Each structure stands twice: as structure tokens, then as C-alpha cells.
Amino acid sequence: MKQKTFNMILFKNSKNSICPDRAWEVYINCCKLTKDSNKNTMEYLEKIGSMSRTEKLQWRTKLSELGIELTPDQVEDYIFILSLAILNSWKIR
């Protein structure tokens, strides 16, 4: 996916809590991750996208314990970006 297309999708479908340049960088890294991942890693990444609200809160808490502070909107946006990368990986497999 080209960056312009990505930015349009992100703007229309996300909480817009992440700077567009940072979001693009995250998307590229997620695409690389999905390309290089084994089946177990992909299954884990796919489960992130289907977490319940409670599971997202628990995940956000675990991240904060590691020093990664995210707002609820940022969690949603990062999961959305990961989901786009996973969809891209399905398309090219």
C-alpha cells in the first residue's frame, strides 16, 4: 500500500491519535514483522485485533509496566495499523 492511500484510510477510520509519519513508520514495521513471522507469531498478532475491551485494558496496563504509556485511542490506532498490515500480508501470501 502506498503512503498516500494509507494516510487516507487512517484518517477516515482511526482516532487520529498518532502522527501520520509515525503511523506510516509503524505500518511499515508491522508489514515487515508479518512478512517474517512464523505461524504462531501471526496467530498471536491476529488475536490482538480481536481483543475485548477488558483484554485491551490489560494489554495497555502491561505495556505501561514496561514503560510504554498509551492512551486508549492510541491503543485502538496501533491495533488498527497492525490490522492493516495483517490484511496486507494475507493479500500477498
C-alpha positions in Angstrom: 0.0 0.0 0.0 1.3 3.4 -0.8 1.7 6.0 1.9 -1.0 8.3 0.5 -3.5 5.5 0.5 -2.5 4.5 4.0 -2.9 8.1 5.2 -6.4 8.4 3.7 -7.5 5.1 5.3 -6.0 6.0 8.6 -7.6 9.5 8.6 -11.1 8.1 7.8 -11.1 5.1 10.1 -8.9 5.8 13.1 -9.0 8.0 16.2 -6.1 10.0 14.6 -4.1 9.9 17.9 -0.8 9.1 16.1 1.2 11.4 13.9 0.8 10.3 10.3 4.5 9.9 9.8 4.8 7.8 12.9 1.8 5.8 11.9 3.3 5.1 8.5 6.6 4.0 10.1 4.6 1.7 12.4 2.7 0.3 9.4 6.0 -0.5 7.5 7.5 -2.2 10.6 4.3 -4.2 11.1 4.4 -5.3 7.4 8.0 -6.4 7.8 7.0 -8.3 11.0 4.1 -10.1 9.4 6.3 -11.0 6.4 9.0 -12.5 8.5 6.7 -14.2 11.1 6.0 -17.8 11.6 2.5 -19.3 12.0 2.5 -18.9 15.8 3.5 -15.3 15.7 0.9 -14.5 13.1 -1.8 -16.2 15.2 -0.8 -14.0 18.2 -0.8 -10.8 16.1 -4.2 -11.7 14.7 -5.6 -12.2 18.2 -4.5 -8.7 19.2 -7.0 -7.4 16.7 -9.9 -9.3 18.2 -9.2 -8.5 21.9 -12.2 -7.4 24.0 -12.2 -4.1 25.8 -11.1 -5.8 29.0 -8.2 -7.5 27.2 -7.1 -4.2 25.6 -7.1 -2.6 29.0 -5.0 -5.4 30.4 -2.6 -5.2 27.4 -2.3 -1.4 27.9 -1.5 -1.9 31.6 1.2 -4.5 30.7 2.7 -2.0 28.2 2.7 0.7 30.8 4.5 -1.6 33.2 7.2 -1.8 30.5 7.3 2.0 30.3 5.1 2.3 27.2 2.4 4.7 28.0 -0.5 4.8 25.6 -3.9 6.4 25.7 -7.0 4.3 24.9 -7.2 6.0 21.5 -3.6 5.2 20.7 -4.2 1.5 21.6 -7.1 1.5 19.1 -5.0 3.2 16.4 -2.0 0.9 16.8 -4.3 -2.1 16.6 -5.9 -0.7 13.5 -2.5 -0.2 11.9 -1.5 -3.8 12.8 -4.7 -5.0 11.3 -3.9 -3.2 8.0 -0.5 -4.8 7.9 -2.1 -8.2 8.6 -4.6 -7.7 5.8 -1.7 -6.7 3.5 0.2 -9.9 4.4 -2.9 -12.0 3.6 -3.1 -10.3 0.2 0.5 -11.1 -0.8 0.6 -14.7 0.6 
